[in-house]
């Protein structure tokens, strides 16, 4: 399975992050340990939601959508 996940910074709640992984909980731990240069300055992070996909292509397309303007609007209204 591939998972698209949404994170929110506990320190700066306006900061959010969307990513793609095989292991959501391991990836969250990596974000909170500062292993990602994109998220290290906003630790700690909390998991808001995650979505599982059997096919990588569909997961990658959903991640890309959530990072687009309309996807951000959707997430702001329905997920955050």
C-alpha positions in Angstrom: 0.0 0.0 0.0 1.0 3.6 -0.6 -0.3 6.3 1.7 -0.9 10.0 1.1 -0.7 11.7 4.5 -1.5 15.2 5.9 0.5 16.7 8.8 -0.1 19.8 10.8 2.6 21.5 12.9 1.8 21.5 16.6 4.2 24.5 17.1 2.9 26.5 14.2 -0.7 25.2 13.3 -0.8 27.3 10.1 2.0 25.1 8.7 0.8 21.9 7.0 2.4 19.2 4.9 1.2 16.6 2.4 3.4 13.6 1.6 3.5 10.1 0.2 4.9 7.0 1.9 4.6 3.3 2.5 4.7 3.5 6.3 2.8 6.5 7.7 3.9 6.1 11.4 7.6 5.6 10.5 7.4 8.7 8.2 5.8 10.8 10.9 8.6 9.8 13.3 11.1 10.9 10.7 9.5 14.3 10.3 9.4 14.7 14.1 13.1 13.8 14.3 14.0 16.5 11.8 15.0 14.2 9.0 13.2 16.2 6.4 14.6 19.6 5.5 11.1 20.8 4.4 9.6 20.1 7.8 12.4 20.2 10.4 11.9 23.8 11.5 8.2 23.3 12.4 8.4 20.2 14.6 6.6 18.6 16.3 4.1 17.4 13.7 0.7 15.6 14.2 -1.0 13.3 11.8 -4.3 14.8 10.6 -5.3 12.1 8.0 -4.0 9.5 5.7 -5.4 7.7 2.6 -4.4 4.3 1.4 -4.0 3.3 -2.3 -3.1 0.0 -3.8 -1.5 1.6 -6.9 1.4 4.0 -6.7 0.1 6.1 -9.6 -3.2 6.8 -8.0 -1.5 7.8 -4.7 0.9 10.1 -6.5 -1.9 11.7 -8.4 -3.9 12.3 -5.2 -0.8 13.8 -3.5 -0.3 16.1 -6.5 -3.9 17.1 -6.4 -3.8 18.0 -2.7 -0.7 20.2 -3.4 -2.6 22.0 -6.2 -4.7 25.1 -5.6 -8.0 23.3 -5.8 -6.7 20.5 -3.7 -5.5 22.9 -1.0 -9.0 24.5 -1.0 -10.6 21.0 -0.7 -8.3 20.0 2.1 -8.9 23.3 4.0 -12.6 22.8 3.8 -12.8 19.1 4.4 -9.7 17.7 6.0 -7.8 20.3 8.1 
